[in-house]
Amino acid sequence: MGARFSDRLKALLGMGPGDEFYECLEDLLIEGDLGARAALEAVSELRGHCRREGILDESGIRRALKDVLLRYGKEVRIEPSAGGLDVILLLGVNGVGKTTTAAKLAHWYREQGLARNIILAAGDTFRAAAIDQLKVHGERLGLRVVAQQPGSDPGAVLYDAIEAAKADGADLVLADTAGRMHTKQNLIRELEKLDRIVGARAQPSRYRKLLVVDGTTGQNALRQAEVFGEAVRLDGAVLTKYDSSGKGGIVISMAYERGIPTAFLGTGEGYGDIKPFRLGEYLDDLLGGPG
């Protein structure tokens, strides 16, 4: 987007709350990937609120906009529970960072003391590079990786990983999955199959599915959420390549359009570059600090 979103908003706020300001704000929110419907609705609410309350100052308008967007966005905590086995399936198209996210989450959960014994499952059997990459992460982090040969049945990999976790007394299985099939129907069928396999072997309350989306892809992420959501019930999203000066508004759009909360933000390349998503903090960052 060029200049930081918050800087562009600050410049707009200097115009005062007139018609031109609200029109430009709609455009800015759409460019920030909140989506046209959410942007128009948010600006309509903001305009009405500021008119009723007589809000004219910059900080008051920013605070009112944050209050509106707080109702549109959603956050969720995805954390293993003590005393049993949790399974987290990472879904998403190729190239969004699923494999790296699996390693980052393993590192974060272990650092937070939420899981002691973690197994990584190389469920993306369609790409040999994904299997090799996960094995490298496993070696670096000192974690067991359950994998088979490229082209193997991904359902068999997940089955083996869960059985191995039960035998080892592991706390958590983090499973990578393939991001592309020949057709959308094949993708949905494959995901439904994986969902059945895991669902039959994990407690429902301890089995979560996270959609990994690239923060730079904008509204394409919403389409991805629609496709993957047709196959399985999504429990949350992980936004990778997050930068508040870029396309981070997609987390609002996914919540507004699809009801999908965000669980984590990926902020860099290192294992420690991931953090839980907190809607209030995110909006302060996006809008330029608390109003």
Number of C-alpha atoms within 10 A of each C-alpha: 12 7 9 16 24 18 14 17 20 16 13 18 20 11 12 16 19 11 10 12 18 20 12 13 20 23 15 18 20 22 19 22 27 30 23 15 13 21 23 19 14 22 19 13 15 23 20 11 16 17 12 9 8 10 17 14 13 19 15 14 20 21 16 19 21 23 15 17 22 16 13 21 23 23 21 17 14 19 16 22 14 10 9 14 22 25 28 23 23 25 28 25 19 17 11 23 20 30 28 20 25 25 25 22 21 26 20 19 16 14 12 9 10 16 22 14 17 26 23 28 29 31 31 29 22 19 19 14 12 22 23 14 15 25 21 15 21 19 11 10 14 10 18 18 22 24 23 19 13 18 11 14 16 25 20 15 22 28 18 16 25 28 14 16 23 15 9 12 15 20 21 28 29 27 26 28 28 23 19 15 14 7 8 12 12 12 18 18 13 19 22 15 16 23 19 13 16 20 15 11 13 16 14 12 10 17 21 23 19 23 25 30 31 23 26 19 16 23 21 15 25 21 12 17 22 14 16 21 16 13 17 17 13 21 20 23 28 30 27 25 23 21 18 21 18 21 23 27 26 27 31 28 27 27 22 20 16 14 16 26 24 29 24 25 26 28 15 13 14 11 18 15 17 23 15 16 22 16 23 18 12 18 23 17 16 22 22 18 16 13 14
